[in-house]
Amino acid sequence: MATGKITKVISDKEFFFIDKDYFCRNSAYKNIPKVDDIVEYEPFLKDGKKAAKNVKFIKKGILPLDEYFEELEDGYFSNIISKNLKPQLIIHYPQQLAELFQKDNNINKSTQIRKYFDSCRLIEGKYKINKDFEFVISELLKLVPLINNAKGKKLISDDFFNFFEYNIAQAIKSEDHFRKGFIPHFESLIGYYKH
């Protein structure tokens, strides 16, 4: 048995590829194939070409950012009244985002990501003292061009920039979105980051 990643799905023809070159029919897989899902499979040759059989799901792959952004459309909280952070924003998404951001060892280094998290924590600390949310909005918005500059220097990826920009748009909605939503969510991402 081998372990690999689903790299391409041809839905209308009902087949997919594992690790780019192992062909597999949907009927050999009990799940619906999704790009980036991690699977276990038995490799073999069929008519001289690489193929896979007995494919078993191991874990969900790295999510497309669109799915993540869709999750955040209605904010960080599962309940507007109690302001409980959605559980998937503490474990599921931060774990997958950390994997996505660490795909390339040359960008999104932990020190770079931590620098932006520390900046957000500093803004939170100043807010606790002066209770001026307009200050928070102004300071958070100032971080977006700084991160854009880091993106231009190839220190961070487009994916991280999009993650940060989208979360800033959510965080500036209210004090709760900032302190009870964005900060713990970003902190969870840091927790899953490999150092």
QUIVENUR-V897012 format. One record per backbone hydrogen bond with DSSP energy under -0.5 kcal/mol. CO is the residue of the C=O (numbers start at 1). NH is the residue of the N-H. Records with the same first field share a line. If there is no record, write none. Layout:
# QUIVENUR-V897012
CO=NH + NH
This chain:
# QUIVENUR-V897012
2=41
4=39
5=7 + 19
6=36
8=17
9=11
10=13 + 14 + 15
11=14
14=26
15=10
16=24
17=7 + 8
18=21 + 22
19=21
21=23
22=18
23=52
24=16
25=28
26=29
28=55
31=33
34=37
37=6
38=58 + 59
39=4
40=56
41=2 + 43
42=53
44=51
46=49
49=46
50=23
51=44
53=42
55=30
56=40
59=38
64=67 + 68
65=69
66=70
67=71
68=72
69=73
70=73
72=75
76=86
79=83 + 84
83=85
84=78 + 79
86=89
87=90 + 91
88=93
91=95
92=96
93=97
94=98
95=99
96=100
97=101
98=102
100=103
103=105
104=107
109=112 + 113
110=114
111=115
112=116
113=117
114=118
115=119
116=120
117=121
118=122
119=123
120=124
121=125
122=126
123=127
124=128
125=129
126=130
127=131
131=133
132=136
133=137
134=138
135=139
136=140
137=141
138=142
139=143
140=143 + 144
141=144 + 145
142=146
143=147
144=148
145=149
146=150
147=151
148=152
149=153
150=155 + 156
151=154
155=108 + 109
157=161
158=162
159=163
160=164
161=165
162=166
163=167
164=168
165=169
166=170
167=171
168=172
170=173
171=174
174=178
175=179
176=180 + 181
177=182
178=183
181=185
182=186
183=187
184=188
185=189
186=190
187=191
188=192
189=192 + 193
190=193
